[in-house]
Amino acid sequence: LKKTVSYTLNLFMLFRIYILFILATLITAPPVFAESAKSLVEKGNIAYTTGNFAEALDAYTKAAVKDRDSPVVDFTRGNALFRQADFAGALSAYELAAMKSDDKTFAAKSMYNMGNAAFRNAEILRHTEPKKAVDEYLKSAGLFRQALELDPELKDAGPNLEIARMTGKRLMEELQ
């Protein structure tokens, strides 16, 4: 009888240890349902296409944490920031995308978007800080030039380069 009780207690103890092991594993294991960077970008794209740019930015920002090396994530973040009129933030995101990309065409598109963000920023500064606006217009022109150097096929970069250069020149003349 003692052997049977002892054997039963040992089995009960092993069962308890097994249950504790399973619980510990479940508690410390990463959740299976965690969203991947790709699924977060897809979620952001859906929000973006429906005009919910804040939700899109939130998804893209979460994706950027999960995949710090992706130029696509930074590019999409830049688009969402641009659509929310955060042109300085968009410019930074596009710059990260251009630096991370090995694809010259993608880097050129990032530079092109940087030029647009700098131009829009200049438009805002024009009435309050015109000297800074001139610098932003010239920066915009330089970014369009860089985009064209990387990809001469960017059809809007040439006209945008001229508009930025001429607008900056005109404002500079007005300030003198």
Phi and psi in degrees as a GROMACS rama.xvg file:
@    title "Ramachandran Plot"
@    xaxis  label "Phi"
@    yaxis  label "Psi"
@TYPE xy
-62.0393  -39.5052  LYS-2
-66.0196  -37.5781  LYS-3
-68.0083  -42.5262  THR-4
-65.4148  -45.0233  VAL-5
-61.5432  -44.0599  SER-6
-62.8792  -41.5927  TYR-7
-66.5111  -41.1049  THR-8
-65.2594  -40.2208  LEU-9
-63.5741  -42.5553  ASN-10
-63.763  -42.367  LEU-11
-61.9736  -42.4133  PHE-12
-65.6207  -42.6161  MET-13
-63.8705  -39.7594  LEU-14
-62.1244  -42.8158  PHE-15
-63.9825  -42.1455  ARG-16
-63.5664  -42.0946  ILE-17
-60.7289  -45.2009  TYR-18
-63.4375  -43.6756  ILE-19
-61.9165  -40.1176  LEU-20
-62.2989  -45.0701  PHE-21
-62.6003  -44.8992  ILE-22
-62.467  -44.2095  LEU-23
-61.3627  -40.5909  ALA-24
-64.6648  -43.6805  THR-25
-65.9251  -38.0078  LEU-26
-69.858  -40.4591  ILE-27
-89.6285  -12.1879  THR-28
-72.4508  142.842  ALA-29
-67.2494  145.882  PRO-30
-64.8732  137.376  PRO-31
-70.7071  -26.9264  VAL-32
-88.7971  8.14784  PHE-33
-61.1432  140.24  ALA-34
-77.7742  139.721  GLU-35
-83.5202  164.767  SER-36
-59.1351  -40.4672  ALA-37
-62.7112  -44.6402  LYS-38
-68.2004  -32.3977  SER-39
-68.1567  -39.2573  LEU-40
-64.4329  -42.405  VAL-41
-61.305  -41.931  GLU-42
-62.3399  -43.1314  LYS-43
-63.0029  -40.2145  GLY-44
-62.2401  -39.1379  ASN-45
-64.37  -45.8627  ILE-46
-62.261  -40.9076  ALA-47
-62.283  -46.4979  TYR-48
-67.9673  -21.8577  THR-49
-92.7731  3.20039  THR-50
87.0882  7.24763  GLY-51
-93.2964  79.55  ASN-52
-72.1518  -30.4996  PHE-53
-66.2162  -43.7966  ALA-54
-65.6729  -39.5482  GLU-55
-61.9569  -45.6676  ALA-56
-61.0283  -40.5356  LEU-57
-59.991  -45.9416  ASP-58
-65.4427  -42.7253  ALA-59
-66.0749  -37.1381  TYR-60
-65.8919  -41.357  THR-61
-63.6006  -38.592  LYS-62
-65.3524  -36.3943  ALA-63
-64.7526  -32.1132  ALA-64
-69.4426  -38.1188  VAL-65
-76.9026  -31.9252  LYS-66
-134.291  85.6216  ASP-67
-70.4252  -16.2594  ARG-68
-96.8268  0.0464772  ASP-69
-86.4519  117.716  SER-70
-68.9091  -28.0067  PRO-71
-64.5845  -41.5162  VAL-72
-62.2566  -44.7319  VAL-73
-65.6119  -38.3646  ASP-74
-62.3866  -46.0485  PHE-75
-67.3717  -36.2739  THR-76
-59.7262  -42.8815  ARG-77
-59.8142  -41.7141  GLY-78
-61.0157  -44.2797  ASN-79
-66.5522  -40.2155  ALA-80
-64.8499  -41.8584  LEU-81
-59.3525  -45.5439  PHE-82
-67.2773  -17.5291  ARG-83
-98.5453  11.611  GLN-84
64.3435  25.2189  ALA-85
-96.4164  78.4408  ASP-86
-71.7542  -34.405  PHE-87
-65.9578  -42.7546  ALA-88
-65.1537  -40.0871  GLY-89
-63.0792  -43.8952  ALA-90
-58.8162  -43.0526  LEU-91
-63.5679  -42.5867  SER-92
-65.4807  -42.8141  ALA-93
-65.1435  -36.0736  TYR-94
-63.0916  -43.7781  GLU-95
-59.8654  -42.6522  LEU-96
-61.0659  -44.3972  ALA-97
-64.4701  -41.0905  ALA-98
-67.3961  -34.0611  MET-99
-82.4358  -18.2818  LYS-100
-84.424  138.145  SER-101
-93.7054  -9.17016  ASP-102
-91.9506  116.236  ASP-103
-61.399  -37.4932  LYS-104
-65.9513  -42.2196  THR-105
-65.8598  -42.6771  PHE-106
-62.1345  -37.8945  ALA-107
-63.9705  -41.578  ALA-108
-64.7312  -36.4641  LYS-109
-64.712  -43.543  SER-110
-63.4577  -40.4767  MET-111
-59.4436  -47.0579  TYR-112
-66.4678  -33.7491  ASN-113
-60.8345  -41.859  MET-114
-60.8623  -42.0751  GLY-115
-64.558  -40.7482  ASN-116
-65.6702  -42.1996  ALA-117
-64.3538  -40.5021  ALA-118
-62.344  -46.4916  PHE-119
-63.9751  -36.72  ARG-120
-63.8138  -40.7767  ASN-121
-61.6391  -39.9886  ALA-122
-60.1723  -37.8176  GLU-123
-69.5922  -42.6879  ILE-124
-73.4257  -20.0755  LEU-125
-50.3982  -39.7442  ARG-126
-92.2175  -21.4595  HIS-127
-105.251  -36.8891  THR-128
-138.338  74.7122  GLU-129
-61.0328  -32.5308  PRO-130
-66.3266  -39.9492  LYS-131
-67.5191  -33.5229  LYS-132
-63.1928  -41.2888  ALA-133
-58.1839  -45.8852  VAL-134
-59.9763  -40.4336  ASP-135
-68.5123  -38.3112  GLU-136
-62.0541  -44.3229  TYR-137
-67.83  -36.7505  LEU-138
-61.956  -43.2011  LYS-139
-59.0219  -46.7248  SER-140
-59.9597  -42.7579  ALA-141
-62.6979  -38.2131  GLY-142
-68.6575  -39.0947  LEU-143
-63.7848  -38.4903  PHE-144
-62.8449  -44.5648  ARG-145
-62.9251  -39.5869  GLN-146
-61.6995  -42.709  ALA-147
-66.116  -35.4821  LEU-148
-64.163  -38.4085  GLU-149
-75.2926  -35.8775  LEU-150
-145.563  92.8609  ASP-151
-61.499  -12.6197  PRO-152
-82.232  -4.48713  GLU-153
-70.708  98.5249  LEU-154
-65.71  -33.2985  LYS-155
-85.9329  -12.6228  ASP-156
-65.8511  -39.5813  ALA-157
-61.6978  -55.0303  GLY-158
-61.0728  -38.1576  PRO-159
-65.4227  -36.7653  ASN-160
-58.608  -47.5063  LEU-161
-65.1854  -41.7149  GLU-162
-63.0657  -45.5824  ILE-163
-63.8682  -43.8337  ALA-164
-64.0129  -46.4553  ARG-165
-68.4902  -39.4778  MET-166
-65.0409  -42.8511  THR-167
-63.3823  -41.6698  GLY-168
-63.9812  -44.6803  LYS-169
-61.9594  -43.6702  ARG-170
-65.3306  -38.673  LEU-171
-62.5573  -41.1447  MET-172
-65.323  -38.3046  GLU-173
-64.2891  -32.5689  GLU-174
-76.9806  -17.2882  LEU-175
